[in-house]
Amino acid sequence: MNTPVGTTPLKTDRIVIVGAGLAALYAALELAPRPVLMISPEPLGLGASSAWAQGGVAAAMAKSDSAESHARDTRKAGDGTVDAEVADMVTRMARDHILDLTELGAPFDRDAEGNYVMSREAAHSAARVVRVKGDQAGQQIMETLIAEVRATPSIQVIEGTEALRLETRAETVTGVWIRRSDQPSAPVLISCPGVLLAGGGSGGLFAHTTNPPRIRGQVIGLAARAGARIADAEFVQFHPTAVDCGEDPAPLATEALRGEGATLINSEGHRFMLDQHPDAELAPRDVVARGIFAETQAGRRPMLDTRAALGAEVLTRFPALAETCARAGIDPVKDPIPVAVAAHYHMGGIETDMHGRASLERLWVSGEAASTGLHGANRLASNGLLEALVYARRAARDIADTITKPKAPVAELHPVFQAATSSMDAGAVQQLRQTMTAHVGMRRNAEGLRQALATLQALEAAQSQGEAFLNMCATATLIAACALERRESRGGHFRTDFPQADPALAKRSQTTLSAAHALRNKVIQSL
C-alpha cells in the first residue's frame, strides 16, 4: 500500500499485538522476554470485552467432572459444526490454565477446603464454571494480568491507539497501520516481523449489545480487507439476559444467576421457558434468547426473577448486577429484573488453525476475533475466556517458534502522530447498527438480509475515506452475506424462511471479503 502523505514508516523487531483484552495480555506474557508492542485503544483494563465477562472460565476442575464431558457439551451446544479435535484440545488444556492463573494471583472463589467454587451455566451437564466474586471473573482476571504486564520490561503498551489496516506483501503481513483513538490523526505504519490480532468481536455492530463501545468488528474487518479467510461469520450469539434499562451498551445479567435457580417470567407472571425446552432457563443460549425475544415481540415483557432463588444474597454475591439495578432504580430483592436479547459474542471471525495462524503468513489471531472451530454455531457458556487463554498461549508459542528472536536489545517505539481533520460519521454508525439489528439480528430472512447488504454498500460508498468505518462495514457485510448463504436455521443463526436445520449444511462456512462483495453486488443488481 502507498504511504499516506505526511507519515513516516517506523520499523521494529517487536511482535505487534493488536488489542488489550485477556488474549492480548496473556499472549504478551507468554512471549516474554521476547519484546512485544501492544496497541490498546483505551488505558489497560478499559474497553475490553474480557473485563466485562461475568460468568467465568469453563473448566472441568471437579473430581466428578472430566474434560471429555466438557468437550461433549461443547459439541452439543455448537449444533453440529464444532471442530471435534479443537474441542478436545481446548477442554483438555482448561485445567492447566486455571492453575496458572491461580498461581499468577487470580482470586477465584474457593470453599473452606480450598476447592474451586463451580457454577453451572446453560447447556453444561455439570457445574464447571470457575468464577470470581460471583460475577467479577473477567474484571478480576484482567486486573491480575495487567499487573503482570506492567511489571514485565519486554512489553511496551501504546495506549490511546488503534489499528486501521494491515500492510501485506505477497500474502505475508509485514506491518500494521495505526492512529490515535482519542482524536483524529494521520495513520502511521509500523513494520514488524509478525502481528497477533486480539482485538475482540463484533457485537457493537448491532444497536442492542452487551459489548464495550469500541468492539464493533474492526479487527475482523481489517484482516478481511487484507485478504484473510473468514469462517462462520453468520453465527452471532445473542445473550438472553441483558438488563433492559435503556443503557448502551446494555448491562449483562450473568447466566450464573439462572444456574443458581433464577427463573424467567413474563409480565403475566408465567414462567415461559418451561414451554420451550426440557432444561427451561438452562437450555442452550440460542433457545433461551429466542424464547425471550418472542415474549418481547408479543408485548409480554420478559423478566429475570431472582427473588426465590437468591433473595437478598443477590446483592452481595453478584455485585455487578446489584450496581446495574441500583443505577436503573430496580430492587432485585423485591422485583424481577426486566431483560432483553442483545448481541453478545461472535462465534465467527478470522479463520485460524490449531496454532492460531490465519490464512495470511505472519498473522496470528486469538480471542473473539478468531474463529477456531471451538464454538460452532452456538458458543457454550463461559467457553469464550477459555478459548482466549488456550489460543493466546498456542499462538505465542508458535510465534516464538516461527520468528527469529532479536539478537540485540530492542528499543521502545514512540510513534508521532500528525493531526487530521476527518472523523467517523456518528449518524452513519448508528444507521449501520440499526440495520444490523433490524435485518441481521435474532430473526433473519432473505428479504431483510438483501436489504441489509444494499444499505451497507451505500454506507460504505459514502464513507470511503474512513478506514475504521470500512472495517466495520466489512465485518457487517461478511455476517449478512454468510447469513444469506446459509439457507437453514442452526445455533445462533435463525432464518424465518428456513426455520429448520438442514443436515447437509452441518459444517463450518468459509469465505473472503471479495466473495462477500461479489454476492452483495449480485444482490444489489437484482433489487
C-alpha positions, 0 to 999 in steps of 0.5 A: 500500500502507498504511504499516506502523505505526511507519515513516516514508516517506523520499523521494529523487531517487536511482535505487534499485538493488536488489542488489550483484552485477556488474549492480548495480555496473556499472549504478551506474557507468554512471549516474554522476554521476547519484546512485544508492542501492544496497541490498546485503544483505551488505558489497560483494563478499559474497553475490553470485552474480557473485563466485562465477562461475568460468568467465568472460565469453563473448566472441568476442575471437579473430581466428578467432572472430566474434560471429555464431558466438557468437550461433549457439551461443547459439541452439543451446544455448537449444533453440529459444526464444532471442530471435534479435535479443537474441542478436545484440545481446548477442554483438555488444556482448561485445567492447566490454565486455571492453575496458572492463573491461580498461581499468577494471583487470580482470586477465584472463589474457593470453599473452606477446603480450598476447592474451586467454587463451580457454577453451572451455566446453560447447556453444561451437564455439570457445574464447571464454571470457575468464577470470581466474586460471583460475577467479577471473573473477567474484571478480576482476571484482567486486573491480575494480568495487567499487573503482570504486564506492567511489571514485565520490561519486554512489553511496551503498551501504546495506549490511546491507539488503534489499528486501521489496516494491515500492510501485506506483501505477497500474502505475508503481513509485514506491518500494521497501520495505526492512529490515535483513538482519542482524536483524529490523526494521520495513520502511521505504519509500523513494520514488524516481523509478525502481528497477533490480532486480539482485538475482540468481536463484533457485537457493537455492530448491532444497536442492542449489545452487551459489548464495550463501545469500541468492539464493533468488528474492526479487527475482523474487518481489517484482516478481511480487507487484507485478504484473510479467510473468514469462517462462520461469520453468520453465527452471532450469539445473542445473550438472553439476559441483558438488563433492559434499562435503556443503557448502551451498551446494555448491562449483562445479567450473568447466566450464573444467576439462572444456574443458581435457580433464577427463573424467567417470567413474563409480565403475566407472571408465567414462567415461559421457558418451561414451554420451550425446552426440557432444561427451561432457563438452562437450555442452550443460549440460542433457545433461551434468547429466542424464547425471550425475544418472542415474549418481547415481540408479543408485548409480554415483557420478559423478566429475570426473577431472582427473588426465590432463588437468591433473595437478598444474597443477590446483592452481595454475591453478584455485585455487578448486577446489584450496581446495574439495578441500583443505577436503573432504580430496580430492587432485585430483592423485591422485583424481577429484573426486566431483560432483553436479547442483545448481541453478545459474542461472535462465534465467527471471525478470522479463520485460524488453525490449531496454532492460531495462524490465519490464512495470511503468513505472519498473522496470528489471531486469538480471542473473539476475533478468531474463529477456531472451530471451538464454538460452532454455531452456538458458543457454550457458556463461559467457553469464550475466556477459555478459548482466549487463554488456550489460543493466546498461549498456542499462538505465542508459542508458535510465534516464538517458534516461527520468528527469529528472536532479536539478537540485540536489545530492542528499543521502545517505539514512540510513534508521532502522530500528525493531526487530521481533520476527518472523523467517523460519521456518528449518524452513519454508525448508528444507521449501520447498527440499526440495520444490523439489528433490524435485518441481521439480528435474532430473526433473519430472512432473505428479504431483510438480509438483501436489504441489509447488504444494499444499505451497507454498500451505500454506507460504505460508498459514502464513507470511503475515506474512513478506514475504521468505518470500512472495517466495520462495514466489512465485518457487517457485510461478511455476517449478512452475506454468510447469513444469506448463504446459509439457507437453514436455521442452526445455533445462533443463526435463525432464518424465518424462511428456513426455520429448520436445520438442514443436515447437509449444511452441518459444517463450518462456512468459509469465505473472503471479503471479495466473495462477500462483495461479489454476492452483495453486488449480485444482490444489489443488481437484482433489487 
